[in-house]
């Protein structure tokens, strides 16, 4: 495993953790009314439409969406007051709330929704957006009409975490201002972003339409290794985190000063093959597919009771599609056959993962080494993962793949040649898979679409660019001083901190 000067690196990470947390002590002395959050990714910008460098820990506080998740992960109206769906299921008429203002005092209207849609459509997420929402039309200042982009789009769920609503006047006049001074309708406003520490300081929006938050100040720090984050939580230097590994979760459960909540999520730990040599070598992809022991990966990750994935996506996403495609899985003999037929030349392959996936990567490394493939594990942060994905150099990685806002059909569509990953050349595709995905988009009857979706699932599995290992469980860890923290926030990556109150 490639991890230079491991002992020194560990000491440096611990020292860094201490130094990153040290400003908090002074802040805490000044005010007890500070909720300190350890985010998933380093926040480099407050612009929700930037390619990378933002995190939902910030986005969900500053901005609102047309819908938001309830405590079960189901969509419920947020900026939408109520809505109607046409009989054919294609058109949504949404009536917006009329009591919402942006942080700068501007009234929220239909124009902001249409501007936000157009702005997002012009980014590299445009195909994802238009696949779900084909068009948005203004009816009046508080009424819009949305037409589904594809038959299988889950519109309400999609609108919980994607179409971020920005102030059309402020963003339109100076989008660069959103890097450090984002203006939304959310429960918190950005006080300032510290370039030195990377911390973001938020203050309560006392005019928030869902009620002013009880906790008046939020500090969003930087991601920390799981062990360092646990120490910060135990010492009271942090109050909320949701990316601890399983062993640290078990320790946190025994600490009376912390509250641990868990839920099965909409995602699975999944191997993704991006760029070369994988895009052009199907046999190498399939060799890796059959070489990975899913159960061992779960065990290495501390998931003793978790079984190897039996479906392309987690049960919460699969629905009636569960069991329709044989995932096969670990088969050393097949792996050896495909490797022999591949163009693999003995070069070292890289497995690039975040630190919370390290043990999974180590298990995979052992499997591939046993097959005769040389590989090394590199630990990188989420921002680096994102950048490497965009420039197609990520190689082998492990991600929590699957989201609450999607459907199996939508998830597959991202990998077609016209989808998010395929359009940018990140992954290999095939004519059979593209055709199956295209067919699904125009079949509006759910029962009639079923066969086409199963055909697409089979074609996707045969590509061997993506294969799940095991279903993921998600946990929030918070200080016992706070209440109303929801377990589902970790599974949706959407923490609504305005709901947090002080424990009695």
BAGU-223161 format. One record per residue (C-alpha): z, x, y; residue in one letter. Coordinates in Angstrom, 2 decimals. Each point is the difference from the previous one (the first is absolute). Layout:
BEGIN
+---------+---------+---------+-----+
|       Z |       X |       Y | res |
+---------+---------+---------+-----+
|       Z |       X |       Y |   A |
...
+---------+---------+---------+-----+
//
This chain:
BEGIN
+---------+---------+---------+-----+
|       Z |       X |       Y | res |
+---------+---------+---------+-----+
|    0.00 |    0.00 |    0.00 |   X |
|   -0.94 |    1.38 |    3.41 |   X |
|    3.13 |    0.00 |    2.08 |   X |
|    0.42 |    3.33 |    1.76 |   X |
|    3.48 |    1.54 |    0.13 |   X |
|    1.64 |   -3.13 |   -1.36 |   X |
|    3.57 |    1.09 |    0.64 |   X |
|   -0.71 |    0.97 |    3.59 |   X |
|   -2.00 |   -3.18 |    0.56 |   X |
|    2.91 |   -2.10 |   -1.21 |   X |
|    2.40 |    1.73 |    2.36 |   X |
|   -2.48 |   -0.38 |    2.86 |   X |
|   -0.46 |   -3.71 |   -0.72 |   X |
|    3.76 |   -0.52 |   -0.01 |   X |
|    0.33 |    1.96 |    3.21 |   X |
|   -2.88 |   -1.96 |    1.52 |   X |
|    1.65 |   -3.24 |   -1.07 |   X |
|    3.20 |    1.05 |    1.75 |   X |
|   -1.83 |    1.05 |    3.17 |   X |
|   -2.10 |   -3.15 |    0.11 |   X |
|    3.06 |   -2.14 |   -0.28 |   X |
|    2.15 |    1.92 |    2.46 |   X |
|   -1.23 |   -1.80 |    3.17 |   X |
|    1.17 |   -3.23 |   -1.55 |   X |
|    3.63 |    1.05 |    0.10 |   X |
|   -0.08 |    0.25 |    3.78 |   X |
|   -1.85 |   -3.29 |    0.32 |   X |
|    2.45 |   -1.73 |   -2.31 |   X |
|    2.89 |    1.20 |    2.14 |   X |
|   -1.62 |   -1.59 |    3.05 |   X |
|   -0.62 |   -3.34 |   -1.68 |   X |
|    1.06 |   -1.59 |   -3.26 |   X |
|   -2.79 |   -2.54 |    0.35 |   X |
|   -2.72 |    2.18 |   -1.53 |   X |
|   -1.80 |   -0.74 |   -3.26 |   X |
|   -1.51 |    3.23 |   -1.32 |   X |
|   -3.03 |   -0.31 |   -2.27 |   X |
|   -1.58 |    2.59 |   -2.29 |   X |
|   -3.69 |   -0.99 |   -0.11 |   X |
|   -2.64 |    0.44 |   -2.67 |   X |
|   -2.38 |    2.08 |    2.14 |   X |
|    0.33 |    2.20 |    3.07 |   X |
|   -0.82 |   -2.04 |    3.09 |   X |
|   -2.54 |    1.80 |    2.16 |   X |
|   -1.33 |   -2.98 |    1.92 |   X |
|    0.87 |   -3.53 |    0.98 |   X |
|   -3.65 |   -1.05 |   -0.21 |   X |
|   -0.27 |   -2.42 |   -2.94 |   X |
|   -3.74 |    0.64 |   -0.27 |   X |
|    0.23 |    3.78 |   -0.27 |   X |
|   -1.28 |    1.40 |   -3.29 |   X |
|    3.39 |    1.50 |   -0.87 |   X |
|    3.33 |    1.04 |    1.50 |   X |
|    1.59 |   -3.45 |    0.23 |   X |
|    2.49 |   -1.70 |   -2.30 |   X |
|    1.05 |   -3.59 |   -0.61 |   X |
|    3.58 |    0.92 |    0.92 |   X |
|   -1.28 |    0.13 |    3.57 |   X |
|   -2.85 |   -2.51 |   -0.18 |   X |
|    2.19 |   -2.85 |   -1.27 |   X |
|    2.44 |    0.42 |    2.88 |   X |
|   -2.41 |    0.35 |    2.92 |   X |
|   -2.76 |   -2.33 |   -1.15 |   X |
|   -0.33 |   -3.36 |   -1.65 |   X |
|   -2.60 |   -1.39 |   -2.34 |   X |
|   -1.30 |   -3.52 |   -0.33 |   X |
|    2.12 |   -0.33 |   -3.14 |   X |
|    2.98 |    1.89 |   -1.42 |   X |
|    1.71 |    0.24 |   -3.39 |   X |
|    3.02 |   -2.11 |   -0.88 |   X |
|    2.85 |    1.23 |   -2.20 |   X |
|   -2.12 |   -0.56 |   -3.12 |   X |
|   -3.07 |    1.80 |    1.31 |   X |
|   -1.88 |   -3.23 |    0.66 |   X |
|   -1.91 |   -0.47 |    3.28 |   X |
|    1.50 |   -2.14 |    2.72 |   X |
|   -1.39 |   -0.65 |    3.53 |   X |
|    1.08 |    2.40 |    2.73 |   X |
|   -2.29 |   -0.01 |    3.05 |   X |
|   -1.67 |   -3.02 |   -1.57 |   X |
|    1.81 |   -3.29 |    0.63 |   X |
|   -1.83 |   -1.95 |   -2.70 |   X |
|   -3.43 |   -0.01 |   -1.64 |   X |
|   -2.49 |   -2.08 |   -1.96 |   X |
|   -2.46 |    0.95 |   -2.75 |   X |
|   -3.36 |   -1.71 |   -0.46 |   X |
|   -0.69 |   -1.88 |   -3.23 |   X |
|   -2.35 |    2.70 |   -1.28 |   X |
|    2.68 |    2.66 |    0.65 |   X |
|   -2.27 |    2.09 |    2.19 |   X |
|    1.26 |   -0.74 |    3.50 |   X |
|    3.50 |    0.33 |    1.49 |   X |
|    0.86 |   -1.68 |    3.27 |   X |
|    3.07 |    1.71 |    1.45 |   X |
|    2.11 |   -1.33 |    2.84 |   X |
|    1.83 |    2.83 |    1.73 |   X |
|    3.50 |   -0.01 |    1.42 |   X |
|    0.05 |   -0.56 |    3.75 |   X |
|    3.42 |    1.55 |    0.68 |   X |
|   -0.91 |    3.64 |   -0.66 |   X |
|   -0.35 |    2.78 |    2.55 |   X |
|   -0.77 |    3.68 |   -0.33 |   X |
|    2.49 |    2.65 |    1.06 |   X |
|   -1.83 |    0.36 |    3.32 |   X |
|    0.40 |   -3.72 |    0.73 |   X |
|   -3.58 |   -1.04 |   -0.79 |   X |
|   -0.40 |   -3.29 |   -1.84 |   X |
|   -1.20 |    0.17 |   -3.61 |   X |
|   -3.19 |   -2.05 |   -0.50 |   X |
|   -3.05 |   -0.35 |   -2.19 |   X |
|   -1.73 |    2.76 |    1.97 |   X |
|    2.51 |    2.54 |   -1.34 |   X |
|   -0.71 |   -1.02 |   -3.59 |   X |
|   -3.76 |    0.28 |    0.45 |   X |
|    0.34 |    3.33 |    1.83 |   X |
|    2.25 |    1.36 |   -2.76 |   X |
|   -2.48 |   -1.15 |   -2.65 |   X |
|   -2.94 |    1.63 |    1.77 |   X |
|    1.94 |    3.22 |    0.57 |   X |
|    1.04 |    0.29 |   -3.64 |   X |
|   -3.49 |   -0.90 |   -1.21 |   X |
|   -1.32 |    3.06 |    1.86 |   X |
|    2.33 |    2.39 |   -1.87 |   X |
|   -0.31 |    1.42 |   -3.52 |   X |
|    2.02 |   -3.02 |   -1.15 |   X |
|   -2.79 |   -2.31 |    1.15 |   X |
|   -1.39 |   -0.72 |   -3.46 |   X |
|    3.47 |   -0.87 |   -1.26 |   X |
|    0.52 |   -2.41 |    2.90 |   X |
|   -3.37 |   -1.72 |   -0.20 |   X |
|    0.31 |   -0.28 |   -3.76 |   X |
|    3.04 |   -2.20 |    0.56 |   X |
|   -0.85 |   -1.61 |    3.35 |   X |
|   -3.73 |   -0.38 |    0.60 |   X |
|    0.24 |   -1.28 |    3.56 |   X |
|    2.42 |   -1.25 |    2.65 |   X |
|   -1.06 |   -2.59 |    2.59 |   X |
|    1.88 |   -1.22 |    3.04 |   X |
|    0.43 |   -3.77 |    0.22 |   X |
|    2.34 |    0.06 |    2.97 |   X |
|    2.74 |    2.26 |    1.37 |   X |
|    2.31 |   -0.77 |   -2.93 |   X |
|   -2.38 |   -0.98 |   -2.79 |   X |
|   -2.20 |    2.22 |   -2.14 |   X |
|   -2.29 |   -0.57 |   -2.94 |   X |
|   -0.14 |    2.61 |   -2.74 |   X |
|   -2.62 |    0.10 |   -2.74 |   X |
|    0.84 |    1.79 |   -3.22 |   X |
|   -2.06 |    3.10 |   -0.59 |   X |
|   -0.02 |   -0.37 |   -3.77 |   X |
|    0.84 |   -2.77 |   -2.43 |   X |
|    3.01 |    1.85 |   -1.40 |   X |
|    1.63 |    1.08 |    3.28 |   X |
|    3.72 |   -0.86 |    0.29 |   X |
|   -0.12 |   -0.73 |    3.70 |   X |
|    3.65 |   -0.80 |    0.71 |   X |
|    1.25 |    3.03 |   -1.94 |   X |
|   -2.55 |    2.27 |    1.61 |   X |
|    1.08 |   -1.11 |    3.45 |   X |
|    3.61 |    1.01 |   -0.74 |   X |
|   -0.67 |    3.71 |    0.30 |   X |
|   -3.45 |    0.81 |    1.15 |   X |
|   -1.35 |   -1.57 |    3.17 |   X |
|    2.48 |    1.50 |    2.48 |   X |
|   -0.02 |   -1.99 |    3.23 |   X |
|   -0.27 |    2.16 |    3.11 |   X |
|   -0.04 |   -0.93 |    3.68 |   X |
|   -3.71 |   -0.31 |    0.79 |   X |
|    0.52 |    0.87 |    3.67 |   X |
|    2.16 |    3.08 |   -0.55 |   X |
|   -1.85 |    1.36 |   -3.03 |   X |
|   -3.37 |   -0.83 |    1.47 |   X |
|    0.81 |    1.81 |    3.23 |   X |
|    1.45 |    3.15 |   -1.59 |   X |
|    0.19 |    0.23 |   -3.81 |   X |
|    1.36 |    3.55 |    0.24 |   X |
|    3.15 |   -1.35 |    1.64 |   X |
|    0.88 |   -1.59 |   -3.35 |   X |
|    0.53 |    3.45 |   -1.52 |   X |
|    3.40 |    0.26 |    1.70 |   X |
|    0.44 |   -3.40 |    1.63 |   X |
|   -1.17 |   -2.77 |   -2.34 |   X |
|    0.29 |   -3.53 |    1.38 |   X |
|    0.43 |   -2.85 |   -2.44 |   X |
|    1.81 |   -3.30 |   -0.32 |   X |
|    2.60 |    1.39 |   -2.42 |   X |
|    3.78 |   -0.10 |   -0.06 |   X |
|    0.29 |    3.58 |    1.24 |   X |
|   -1.64 |    2.03 |    2.76 |   X |
|   -0.65 |    3.75 |   -0.03 |   X |
|    2.40 |    1.75 |    2.36 |   X |
|   -1.50 |    3.41 |   -0.69 |   X |
|   -1.43 |    2.24 |   -2.70 |   X |
|    1.47 |    3.50 |   -0.25 |   X |
|   -2.80 |    2.51 |   -0.57 |   X |
|    2.44 |    2.71 |   -1.11 |   X |
|    1.89 |   -1.89 |   -2.71 |   X |
|   -2.62 |   -2.64 |   -0.81 |   X |
|    2.61 |   -2.71 |    0.50 |   X |
|   -0.89 |   -3.38 |    1.49 |   X |
|    2.61 |   -1.86 |    2.06 |   X |
|   -0.17 |   -3.80 |    0.23 |   X |
|    1.91 |   -2.53 |    2.07 |   X |
|    0.37 |   -3.72 |   -0.59 |   X |
|   -2.46 |   -2.47 |    1.50 |   X |
|    2.44 |   -2.51 |    1.43 |   X |
|   -2.82 |   -2.52 |    0.48 |   X |
|   -1.18 |    0.12 |   -3.60 |   X |
|   -1.31 |   -3.42 |   -1.01 |   X |
|    1.88 |    0.01 |   -3.32 |   X |
|    3.26 |    0.88 |    1.74 |   X |
|    1.27 |    3.27 |    1.41 |   X |
|    1.07 |    2.43 |   -2.76 |   X |
|    3.73 |    0.46 |   -0.48 |   X |
|   -0.40 |    3.77 |   -0.41 |   X |
|   -1.11 |    1.24 |    3.41 |   X |
|   -1.22 |    3.53 |   -0.76 |   X |
|   -2.07 |    1.45 |   -2.82 |   X |
|   -0.83 |    3.64 |   -0.61 |   X |
|   -2.81 |    0.78 |   -2.41 |   X |
|    0.33 |    3.57 |   -1.16 |   X |
|   -2.30 |    1.96 |   -2.32 |   X |
|   -0.52 |   -0.15 |   -3.77 |   X |
|    2.47 |    2.04 |   -2.03 |   X |
|    0.10 |    1.12 |   -3.61 |   X |
|    1.88 |   -2.55 |   -2.05 |   X |
|    3.12 |    2.14 |   -0.51 |   X |
|    0.22 |    0.83 |    3.71 |   X |
|   -0.49 |   -3.65 |    0.92 |   X |
|    2.82 |   -0.99 |   -2.37 |   X |
|    2.36 |    2.48 |    1.64 |   X |
|   -0.95 |   -1.36 |    3.43 |   X |
|    0.77 |   -3.54 |   -1.16 |   X |
|    3.30 |    1.02 |   -1.58 |   X |
|    1.07 |    1.91 |    3.11 |   X |
|   -0.83 |   -2.90 |    2.28 |   X |
|   -2.74 |    1.98 |    1.74 |   X |
|   -2.58 |   -2.55 |   -1.14 |   X |
|    0.28 |   -3.72 |   -0.69 |   X |
|   -3.19 |   -1.07 |   -1.76 |   X |
|   -2.49 |    1.61 |   -2.37 |   X |
|   -2.34 |   -1.25 |   -2.68 |   X |
|   -1.61 |    2.99 |   -1.69 |   X |
|    2.78 |    1.52 |   -2.12 |   X |
|   -0.79 |    1.08 |   -3.55 |   X |
|    1.66 |   -1.60 |   -3.01 |   X |
|    2.72 |    2.58 |   -0.56 |   X |
|    1.13 |   -0.23 |    3.62 |   X |
|   -0.13 |   -3.79 |   -0.16 |   X |
|    2.46 |    0.11 |   -2.90 |   X |
|    2.34 |    2.21 |    2.05 |   X |
|   -0.29 |   -2.35 |    2.98 |   X |
|    0.96 |   -2.96 |   -2.18 |   X |
|    3.37 |    1.62 |   -0.64 |   X |
|    0.72 |    0.53 |    3.69 |   X |
|    1.96 |   -2.87 |    1.58 |   X |
|   -1.25 |    0.95 |    3.46 |   X |
|   -3.58 |   -0.81 |   -1.02 |   X |
|   -1.84 |   -3.15 |   -1.11 |   X |
|   -2.86 |    0.42 |   -2.47 |   X |
|   -2.43 |   -2.86 |   -0.61 |   X |
|   -2.96 |    0.12 |   -2.33 |   X |
|   -2.98 |   -2.09 |   -0.98 |   X |
|   -3.07 |    0.37 |   -2.15 |   X |
|   -2.92 |    0.56 |    2.28 |   X |
|   -3.66 |   -0.88 |    0.25 |   X |
|   -1.00 |    3.58 |   -0.78 |   X |
|   -0.05 |    2.45 |   -2.87 |   X |
|    0.26 |    3.78 |   -0.06 |   X |
|   -3.68 |    0.80 |   -0.24 |   X |
|   -2.17 |    3.09 |   -0.47 |   X |
|   -2.95 |    0.19 |    2.38 |   X |
|   -2.86 |    2.52 |   -0.25 |   X |
|   -1.65 |    0.76 |    3.33 |   X |
|   -2.86 |    2.33 |    0.87 |   X |
|   -1.55 |    2.74 |   -2.10 |   X |
|   -0.23 |    0.91 |   -2.83 |   X |
|    1.11 |   -3.51 |   -0.96 |   X |
|   -2.63 |   -2.03 |    1.86 |   X |
|   -2.85 |    1.64 |   -1.90 |   X |
|    1.63 |    0.63 |   -3.40 |   X |
|    0.75 |   -3.24 |   -1.81 |   X |
|    0.99 |    1.83 |   -3.20 |   X |
|    2.62 |    2.05 |    1.84 |   X |
|    1.42 |   -3.18 |    1.52 |   X |
|    0.24 |   -1.61 |   -3.43 |   X |
|    1.55 |    3.13 |   -1.50 |   X |
|    2.77 |   -0.24 |    2.60 |   X |
|    0.31 |   -3.75 |   -0.56 |   X |
|    0.72 |    0.40 |   -3.71 |   X |
|    2.08 |    3.19 |    0.38 |   X |
|    2.80 |   -1.55 |    2.06 |   X |
|    3.00 |   -1.29 |   -1.92 |   X |
|    1.12 |   -2.99 |    2.07 |   X |
|    3.36 |   -0.46 |   -1.73 |   X |
|    0.91 |    3.66 |    0.47 |   X |
|   -0.89 |   -0.26 |    3.69 |   X |
|    2.40 |   -2.94 |    0.33 |   X |
|    2.76 |    1.87 |   -1.85 |   X |
|   -0.47 |    3.13 |    2.13 |   X |
|    0.36 |   -2.24 |    3.05 |   X |
|    3.26 |   -1.46 |   -1.28 |   X |
|   -1.52 |   -3.39 |   -0.91 |   X |
|    1.53 |   -0.17 |   -3.47 |   X |
|   -0.50 |   -3.74 |   -0.53 |   X |
|   -3.48 |   -0.18 |    1.53 |   X |
|   -3.00 |   -0.36 |   -2.29 |   X |
|   -3.43 |    1.49 |    0.46 |   X |
|   -2.32 |   -2.17 |    2.11 |   X |
|   -1.77 |   -2.68 |   -2.01 |   X |
|   -2.18 |   -1.29 |    2.84 |   X |
|   -2.03 |    1.43 |    2.83 |   X |
|    2.48 |   -1.32 |    2.55 |   X |
|    3.62 |   -1.09 |    0.03 |   X |
|    0.90 |   -3.39 |   -1.49 |   X |
|    0.63 |   -1.46 |    3.48 |   X |
|   -3.65 |    0.64 |    0.82 |   X |
|   -1.73 |   -0.62 |   -3.32 |   X |
|    0.87 |   -3.65 |   -0.57 |   X |
|   -2.41 |   -1.58 |   -2.49 |   X |
|   -1.92 |    3.27 |   -0.28 |   X |
|    2.86 |    1.63 |   -1.91 |   X |
|   -1.06 |    1.16 |   -3.46 |   X |
|   -3.74 |   -0.52 |    0.57 |   X |
|   -0.87 |    3.72 |   -0.17 |   X |
|    1.26 |    2.48 |   -2.59 |   X |
|    1.41 |    2.92 |    1.98 |   X |
|    0.12 |    2.26 |   -3.10 |   X |
|    1.77 |    2.99 |    1.51 |   X |
|    1.40 |    3.19 |   -1.53 |   X |
|   -2.32 |    1.35 |   -2.70 |   X |
|   -0.09 |    3.85 |   -0.36 |   X |
|   -2.92 |   -0.09 |   -2.43 |   X |
|   -2.20 |   -2.00 |    2.37 |   X |
|    1.12 |    2.23 |    2.88 |   X |
|   -1.15 |    3.09 |   -1.91 |   X |
|   -3.38 |   -1.58 |   -0.78 |   X |
|   -0.66 |   -0.87 |    3.62 |   X |
|    1.15 |    3.41 |    1.22 |   X |
|   -2.41 |    1.71 |   -2.38 |   X |
|   -2.84 |   -2.13 |    1.41 |   X |
|    1.00 |    0.64 |    3.63 |   X |
|   -1.05 |    2.72 |    2.43 |   X |
|    3.54 |    1.34 |    0.29 |   X |
|   -0.23 |    3.78 |    0.47 |   X |
|    3.65 |    0.96 |   -0.39 |   X |
|    0.78 |    0.01 |    3.73 |   X |
|    3.41 |   -1.14 |    1.20 |   X |
|    0.21 |   -3.65 |    0.97 |   X |
|    2.48 |   -1.08 |    2.67 |   X |
|    2.42 |   -2.91 |   -0.24 |   X |
|    1.03 |   -0.85 |    3.57 |   X |
|    2.99 |   -2.34 |    0.29 |   X |
|    2.92 |   -0.85 |    2.24 |   X |
|    3.41 |    1.28 |   -1.07 |   X |
|    1.10 |   -3.34 |   -1.47 |   X |
|   -2.88 |    0.28 |   -2.50 |   X |
|    0.85 |    3.57 |   -1.04 |   X |
|    1.39 |   -0.79 |   -3.44 |   X |
|   -2.98 |   -2.22 |   -0.83 |   X |
|   -2.31 |    2.82 |    1.04 |   X |
|    1.91 |    2.51 |   -2.13 |   X |
|   -0.39 |   -2.29 |   -3.03 |   X |
|   -3.73 |   -0.32 |    0.69 |   X |
|   -0.29 |    3.75 |    0.42 |   X |
|    1.50 |    0.52 |   -3.46 |   X |
|   -2.44 |   -2.51 |   -1.52 |   X |
|   -3.04 |    1.59 |    1.60 |   X |
|    1.13 |    3.51 |   -0.89 |   X |
|    0.37 |   -1.07 |   -3.63 |   X |
|   -3.60 |   -1.24 |    0.14 |   X |
|   -1.21 |    3.35 |    1.33 |   X |
|   -0.33 |   -0.88 |    3.67 |   X |
|    1.58 |    2.40 |    2.46 |   X |
|    1.76 |   -1.80 |    2.84 |   X |
|    2.63 |    0.46 |    2.67 |   X |
|    2.26 |   -2.43 |    1.84 |   X |
|    0.12 |    0.08 |    3.79 |   X |
|    2.64 |   -1.95 |    1.94 |   X |
|   -1.32 |   -1.35 |    3.30 |   X |
|    1.11 |   -2.66 |    2.47 |   X |
|   -1.51 |   -3.45 |    0.40 |   X |
|   -1.93 |    0.94 |    3.13 |   X |
|   -1.64 |    2.90 |   -1.84 |   X |
|   -0.83 |   -2.30 |   -2.93 |   X |
|   -1.75 |   -2.34 |    2.42 |   X |
|   -1.98 |    2.76 |    1.68 |   X |
|   -1.04 |    1.54 |   -3.33 |   X |
|   -1.10 |   -3.43 |   -1.18 |   X |
|   -2.24 |   -0.47 |    3.03 |   X |
|   -1.70 |    3.38 |   -0.41 |   X |
|   -0.34 |   -0.51 |   -3.78 |   X |
|    2.06 |    3.07 |   -0.98 |   X |
|    3.01 |   -1.80 |   -1.50 |   X |
|   -1.07 |    0.54 |   -3.63 |   X |
|    2.56 |   -1.37 |   -2.46 |   X |
|    2.81 |   -1.98 |    1.57 |   X |
|    2.61 |   -2.63 |   -0.85 |   X |
|    0.53 |   -2.99 |    2.29 |   X |
|    1.95 |   -3.27 |    0.01 |   X |
|   -3.14 |   -2.09 |   -0.24 |   X |
|   -0.04 |   -3.74 |    0.54 |   X |
|    1.10 |   -2.10 |    2.96 |   X |
|    1.51 |   -3.42 |    0.51 |   X |
|   -2.84 |   -1.15 |    2.25 |   X |
|   -2.79 |    0.46 |   -2.53 |   X |
|   -1.53 |   -1.40 |   -3.20 |   X |
|   -1.52 |    1.82 |   -3.00 |   X |
|   -3.45 |   -0.78 |    1.34 |   X |
|    0.81 |    1.43 |    3.41 |   X |
|    1.62 |    3.09 |   -1.50 |   X |
|   -3.14 |    0.76 |   -1.97 |   X |
|   -2.30 |   -0.64 |    2.95 |   X |
|    1.47 |    2.97 |    1.87 |   X |
|   -1.51 |    2.31 |   -2.62 |   X |
|   -3.54 |   -1.41 |    0.02 |   X |
|   -2.65 |    1.97 |    1.89 |   X |
|    0.39 |   -2.44 |    2.92 |   X |
|    3.82 |    0.08 |   -0.10 |   X |
|    2.63 |    2.12 |    1.74 |   X |
|    0.08 |    2.88 |   -2.50 |   X |
|   -3.59 |   -0.21 |   -1.20 |   X |
|   -1.56 |   -0.29 |    3.45 |   X |
|    1.54 |    3.33 |    1.04 |   X |
|   -1.03 |    1.78 |   -3.18 |   X |
|    3.55 |    0.51 |   -1.22 |   X |
|   -0.61 |   -1.25 |   -3.54 |   X |
|   -2.75 |   -0.44 |   -2.54 |   X |
|   -1.48 |   -3.43 |   -0.58 |   X |
|   -2.72 |   -1.53 |   -2.17 |   X |
|   -2.76 |   -2.58 |    0.29 |   X |
|    1.76 |   -2.19 |   -2.57 |   X |
|    3.26 |    0.03 |    1.93 |   X |
|   -1.67 |   -0.60 |    3.36 |   X |
|   -1.95 |   -2.94 |   -1.41 |   X |
|    3.12 |   -1.56 |   -1.53 |   X |
|    1.92 |    0.31 |    3.27 |   X |
|   -2.89 |   -1.47 |    1.99 |   X |
|   -0.20 |   -2.95 |   -2.40 |   X |
|    3.69 |   -0.84 |    0.45 |   X |
|   -0.30 |   -0.23 |    3.78 |   X |
|   -2.28 |   -3.05 |   -0.10 |   X |
|    1.67 |   -2.08 |   -2.71 |   X |
|    2.32 |   -2.37 |    1.85 |   X |
|    1.25 |   -1.90 |   -3.03 |   X |
|    2.97 |    1.89 |   -1.48 |   X |
|   -0.75 |   -1.00 |   -3.58 |   X |
|   -3.65 |    0.96 |    0.29 |   X |
|    0.92 |    3.35 |    1.56 |   X |
|    2.32 |    0.91 |   -2.86 |   X |
|   -2.68 |    1.39 |   -2.33 |   X |
|   -1.63 |    2.04 |    2.76 |   X |
|    3.40 |    1.47 |    0.94 |   X |
|    0.73 |    0.96 |   -3.62 |   X |
|   -3.40 |    1.69 |   -0.19 |   X |
|    0.85 |    1.93 |    3.17 |   X |
|    3.42 |    0.99 |   -1.39 |   X |
|   -1.67 |    1.40 |   -3.12 |   X |
|   -2.60 |    1.91 |    2.03 |   X |
|    2.74 |    1.36 |    2.26 |   X |
|    2.06 |    1.15 |   -2.96 |   X |
|   -3.07 |    1.71 |   -1.49 |   X |
|   -0.52 |    2.01 |    3.20 |   X |
|    3.32 |    1.80 |   -0.68 |   X |
|    0.50 |    0.82 |    3.68 |   X |
|    3.23 |   -2.00 |    0.10 |   X |
|    2.55 |   -0.58 |   -2.74 |   X |
|    3.51 |   -1.42 |    0.24 |   X |
|    2.97 |    1.68 |   -1.67 |   X |
|    2.83 |   -2.53 |    0.31 |   X |
|    1.23 |   -2.78 |    2.27 |   X |
|    2.03 |    1.10 |    2.97 |   X |
|    3.44 |   -1.24 |    0.98 |   X |
|    0.87 |    0.24 |    3.68 |   X |
|    3.39 |    0.45 |    1.62 |   X |
|    1.52 |   -0.20 |    3.43 |   X |
|    3.10 |    2.05 |    0.69 |   X |
|    1.98 |   -0.96 |    3.06 |   X |
|    3.42 |    0.51 |    1.54 |   X |
|    2.56 |   -2.59 |   -1.04 |   X |
|    0.70 |   -0.45 |    3.70 |   X |
|   -3.17 |   -2.09 |    0.24 |   X |
|   -1.04 |   -3.29 |   -1.55 |   X |
|   -3.23 |   -1.97 |   -0.61 |   X |
|   -1.98 |    3.01 |   -1.20 |   X |
|   -2.57 |   -1.33 |   -2.47 |   X |
|   -1.04 |    1.72 |   -3.24 |   X |
|   -3.55 |   -1.27 |    0.44 |   X |
|   -0.45 |    2.20 |    3.08 |   X |
|   -0.42 |    3.04 |   -2.23 |   X |
|   -2.53 |   -1.74 |   -2.24 |   X |
|   -2.08 |   -1.20 |    2.97 |   X |
|    0.59 |    3.09 |    2.20 |   X |
|    0.88 |   -2.50 |    2.73 |   X |
|    3.60 |    0.28 |    1.25 |   X |
|    0.80 |   -2.74 |    2.52 |   X |
|    2.96 |    1.64 |    1.67 |   X |
|    0.47 |   -2.85 |    2.50 |   X |
|    1.57 |   -1.91 |   -2.89 |   X |
|    2.73 |    2.61 |   -0.52 |   X |
|    3.50 |   -0.99 |    1.06 |   X |
|    3.39 |    1.66 |   -0.13 |   X |
|    1.98 |   -0.61 |   -3.16 |   X |
|    3.12 |   -2.05 |    0.48 |   X |
+---------+---------+---------+-----+
//
